[in-house]
Amino acid sequence: MARLVAAFGSSHSTMLFSAAENWQALFDHVDCKAPIHDFEGAARSYDEILKATPPSAAENIAKPIVARRHQETMQAMDRLQADLQAARLDVLIIIGDDQREIFKDNCRPAIAVYYGETIRNAAAPSAPTSDWYLQDQRRRLEEGSDRFYPCHVGLGTHIIEGLMARSFDITAIKALVGEQFEGHAYSFIHRRFMRDGAIPIVPVFLNTYYPPNQPSPQRCFELGVAIRELVASFPGDLRIGILASGGLSHFLVNEELDRKVIEALRRRDQAALTSLPVKLLYSGSSEIRNWIVVAAAASDLALDWISYVPAYRSRAMTGVGLGFAHWA
């Protein structure tokens, strides 16, 4: 029978393709347009957040500190890549979210599973740009031409059917059409962690970002439990992994929230994960939902290591709580 042998978590921010010099240059010109929510979950403008930022916070963006955090982040990603390769996986289930790359506002499922033979990642725009942020963003796309990455039809189909039998209403996706492509939650994993060969994947899409149909933390945990059971019931001697793509808090770094999530992961604290305040899971912080799914699926595995970097990147203390983890 198939076995879930490893689980992983990784942020997928553009910062992860950026040089230390770009981190130190700060992202104010980007984050002034970002959807920011404060520590109470209320939407705020960049200027409002900046005016409320105490002068003492400036030490978080001092160049030596930023450089050290960049180095810690690169080391964590290298470690995760090594663990992913060492797991010798036959299939990797990726729990991610779509940000208008496939699904638009006219139709957006709460949960979708892809079961096609391959999935397309788009080629990066060929037009040159002098904006380093756009250059770094494009590194999640392909160089020169589109690429079609392998997927696992059998496991994808099995997960869809099994989830439907467990009272999950699933959108089943067999192919992408037109300009649709896999989206950055998945292309980042391909481009950063599968450089030496693509592992067949099963993409699972959660609508973490957009009201009104975001799955609750409780439902995310239930989804992870169901996926664990379905992996165990899949015929064939397959080594299967699962990975949470995205998170942790952003675009306002919320260290208190991030550390609460990390501590819950370490303690395998289902109650803490399922009771996370929904009002704090908006904007980029909504991707913590993906980690809840993986934590539930990985409940029979041990948390090997977890790395956390509060990556402040602007004068307003916006940025990303960068998280990386491995269960085995």
CORCORWO-V38201 format. One line per field, one symbol per residue. burial: 1 if it has 9 or more other C-alpha atoms within 8 Angstrom, else 0. A space follows every 10 residues. Layout:
BEGIN
burial: ???
END
This chain:
BEGIN
burial: 1111111111 1101001101 0111011100 1100111100 1001110011 0010001101 1100111011 1111011001 1011000011 1111111100 1110000011 1111111011 1111000000 0000111111 1100011011 1110111111 0111000001 0110010001 1111111111 1011000111 1111111110 0001101101 1111111101 1101000111 1111111111 1111100100 1101100011 0111000001 1111111111 1111111100 1010010011 1111111111 11111111
END
